[in-house]
Amino acid sequence: MWMTAQTDFCKRIAAKIDLQTNRHALETDTHLRLNGAPLGTVYCIGDCSTVQNNIADHLIQFLRGVAYEKGKDPETVEITFKEWRDVAQRVKKRFPQAADHLRRLDKLFEQYDKDKSGRLDFGELRELLHQVDSKLTSLPATAQRAAQQGQYLARKFNKLAQAAPGMAANQMDYGDLDAAVYKAFEYKHMGSLAYVGNSAVFDFNGLSFSGGLMAVYLWRSVYFAQSVSFRTRVLMAMDWSKRALFGRGSYFTFPVVRQAWCRMLTEHRFDGFLSGLSVLLYCIHTMLELD
Ligand SMILES: Cc1cc2nc3c(=O)[nH]c(=O)nc-3n(C[C@H](O)[C@H](O)[C@H](O)COP(=O)(O)OP(=O)(O)OC[C@H]3O[C@@H](n4cnc5c(N)ncnc54)[C@H](O)[C@@H]3O)c2cc1C
């Protein structure tokens, strides 16, 4: 699914699935699969979706499974530093966005091993994971995230299609096939750009600078290059030209054209060229819906 945020369609889908509790967007896992839908049947990208990072829940469930397999009570499970390293590896693979918060594994282990036993018990581990969870923020609802998610899904679908004959031959038609053939989605922040009047501000992962007109044109070059269709580029070029000629939000910035337009409307007087020009500008403006 790919659509604008908070459409009626989004809300209707969320209302039908118990697991969808977010009021603003449809929740997916890190493989961009819609939570609550059968695995691998519905994917959701862009502004209408949000990626859920519930590391603690995921891992506690995983450890419970391991404990039950070994015939142990999960609440009595304790892990050593080596096991903690394996757990952290699993978290990084499944939740790439958490990798930054799991750099100093030794420090985290030391900090949460409250009784200094050299092991993390179930409660200590749960606390540690909740702490990592709380540091993760939602991915931004921007065009760069939507574009990265689209590319990610296209690559994954290709991988799934390539792997399909092999999986069919081995009767692999259940379980987490996405994780078997491809990595989880990882958002890479390329930077932020903004323009204010005749100046622009750039921030490329800590490297920030701002400037005047030159920066505005640099900003526009990036915007132009990143636009996805010829139509959008033409519309944008016309919009910028209109702004350069007549100013922001008004197609009658030139006083003489504005006066001719007013005379035509109020006194029903047509002043030849200038009135014709104002009508032409109005028509172009309406056709292109530039404002
Ligand atoms: C004023 C404004 C300024 C912004 N500035 C920036 C910026 O500078 N940088 C940046 O990165 N992001 C910016 N954003 C955010 C950015 O526009 C969005 O994050 C981005 O467009 C999301 O892309 P998308 O493909 O998910 O959704 P959209 O671009 O909204 O595309 C979804 C498409 O789905 C279609 N659709 C909707 N409902 C249905 C349906 N039921 N059936 C079929 N089709 C449907 C829509 O018509 C649309 O074409 C801005 C947003 C706004 C509103």
The ligand as an SDF file (V2000), in Angstrom:
LIG
                    3D

 53 58  0  0  0  0  0  0  0  0999 V2000
    3.6940   21.5050    2.2620 C   0  0  0  0  0  0  0  0  0  0  0  0
    4.6050   20.3120    2.3600 C   0  0  0  0  0  0  0  0  0  0  0  0
    5.9700   20.4910    2.2230 C   0  0  0  0  0  0  0  0  0  0  0  0
    6.8280   19.3950    2.2910 C   0  0  0  0  0  0  0  0  0  0  0  0
    8.1650   19.5900    2.1400 N   0  0  0  0  0  0  0  0  0  0  0  0
    8.9950   18.5260    2.1580 C   0  0  0  0  0  0  0  0  0  0  0  0
   10.3730   18.6930    1.9340 C   0  0  0  0  0  0  0  0  0  0  0  0
   10.8660   19.7770    1.7280 O   0  0  0  0  0  0  0  0  0  0  0  0
   11.1710   17.5890    1.9690 N   0  0  0  0  0  0  0  0  0  0  0  0
   10.6560   16.3450    2.1700 C   0  0  0  0  0  0  0  0  0  0  0  0
   11.4120   15.3630    2.1570 O   0  0  0  0  0  0  0  0  0  0  0  0
    9.3510   16.1570    2.3850 N   0  0  0  0  0  0  0  0  0  0  0  0
    8.4950   17.2050    2.3870 C   0  0  0  0  0  0  0  0  0  0  0  0
    7.1570   17.0340    2.6060 N   0  0  0  0  0  0  0  0  0  0  0  0
    6.6630   15.7000    2.8860 C   0  0  0  0  0  0  0  0  0  0  0  0
    6.5880   14.9050    1.5890 C   0  0  0  0  0  0  0  0  0  0  0  0
    5.8100   15.6010    0.6600 O   0  0  0  0  0  0  0  0  0  0  0  0
    5.9560   13.5810    1.8730 C   0  0  0  0  0  0  0  0  0  0  0  0
    6.6170   12.9470    2.9360 O   0  0  0  0  0  0  0  0  0  0  0  0
    6.0670   12.6910    0.6480 C   0  0  0  0  0  0  0  0  0  0  0  0
    5.3800   13.2500   -0.4290 O   0  0  0  0  0  0  0  0  0  0  0  0
    5.4660   11.3370    0.9830 C   0  0  0  0  0  0  0  0  0  0  0  0
    5.4610   10.5980   -0.1720 O   0  0  0  0  0  0  0  0  0  0  0  0
    4.4080    9.4330   -0.3600 P   0  0  0  0  0  0  0  0  0  0  0  0
    4.7670    8.8240   -1.6710 O   0  0  0  0  0  0  0  0  0  0  0  0
    4.3710    8.5820    0.8350 O   0  0  0  0  0  0  0  0  0  0  0  0
    2.9770   10.1320   -0.3930 O   0  0  0  0  0  0  0  0  0  0  0  0
    2.3740   11.1200   -1.4700 P   0  0  0  0  0  0  0  0  0  0  0  0
    3.4170   11.9590   -2.0950 O   0  0  0  0  0  0  0  0  0  0  0  0
    1.2350   11.7780   -0.7660 O   0  0  0  0  0  0  0  0  0  0  0  0
    1.8450   10.1430   -2.6000 O   0  0  0  0  0  0  0  0  0  0  0  0
    0.7510    9.2810   -2.3730 C   0  0  0  0  0  0  0  0  0  0  0  0
   -0.0260    9.1220   -3.6650 C   0  0  0  0  0  0  0  0  0  0  0  0
   -1.1100    8.2300   -3.3940 O   0  0  0  0  0  0  0  0  0  0  0  0
   -2.2880    8.7660   -3.9860 C   0  0  0  0  0  0  0  0  0  0  0  0
   -3.4290    8.2680   -3.2010 N   0  0  0  0  0  0  0  0  0  0  0  0
   -3.8770    8.6840   -2.0130 C   0  0  0  0  0  0  0  0  0  0  0  0
   -4.9280    7.9480   -1.6000 N   0  0  0  0  0  0  0  0  0  0  0  0
   -5.1340    7.0240   -2.5630 C   0  0  0  0  0  0  0  0  0  0  0  0
   -6.0820    5.9680   -2.7170 C   0  0  0  0  0  0  0  0  0  0  0  0
   -7.0250    5.7040   -1.8100 N   0  0  0  0  0  0  0  0  0  0  0  0
   -5.9940    5.2290   -3.8540 N   0  0  0  0  0  0  0  0  0  0  0  0
   -5.0340    5.4850   -4.7820 C   0  0  0  0  0  0  0  0  0  0  0  0
   -4.1270    6.4620   -4.6790 N   0  0  0  0  0  0  0  0  0  0  0  0
   -4.1690    7.2200   -3.5810 C   0  0  0  0  0  0  0  0  0  0  0  0
   -2.1210   10.2670   -3.9120 C   0  0  0  0  0  0  0  0  0  0  0  0
   -2.8930   10.8980   -4.8980 O   0  0  0  0  0  0  0  0  0  0  0  0
   -0.6170   10.4280   -4.1620 C   0  0  0  0  0  0  0  0  0  0  0  0
   -0.3170   10.5420   -5.5330 O   0  0  0  0  0  0  0  0  0  0  0  0
    6.2960   18.1150    2.5280 C   0  0  0  0  0  0  0  0  0  0  0  0
    4.9200   17.9320    2.6630 C   0  0  0  0  0  0  0  0  0  0  0  0
    4.0770   19.0300    2.5900 C   0  0  0  0  0  0  0  0  0  0  0  0
    2.5940   18.8040    2.7450 C   0  0  0  0  0  0  0  0  0  0  0  0
  1  2  1  0
  2  3  1  0
  2 52  2  0
  3  4  2  0
  4  5  1  0
  4 50  1  0
  5  6  2  0
  6  7  1  0
  6 13  1  0
  7  8  2  0
  7  9  1  0
  9 10  1  0
 10 11  2  0
 10 12  1  0
 12 13  2  0
 13 14  1  0
 14 15  1  0
 14 50  1  0
 15 16  1  0
 16 17  1  0
 16 18  1  0
 18 19  1  0
 18 20  1  0
 20 21  1  0
 20 22  1  0
 22 23  1  0
 23 24  1  0
 24 25  2  0
 24 26  1  0
 24 27  1  0
 27 28  1  0
 28 29  2  0
 28 30  1  0
 28 31  1  0
 31 32  1  0
 32 33  1  0
 33 34  1  0
 33 48  1  0
 34 35  1  0
 35 36  1  0
 35 46  1  0
 36 37  1  0
 36 45  1  0
 37 38  2  0
 38 39  1  0
 39 40  1  0
 39 45  2  0
 40 41  1  0
 40 42  2  0
 42 43  1  0
 43 44  2  0
 44 45  1  0
 46 47  1  0
 46 48  1  0
 48 49  1  0
 50 51  2  0
 51 52  1  0
 52 53  1  0
M  END
$$$$
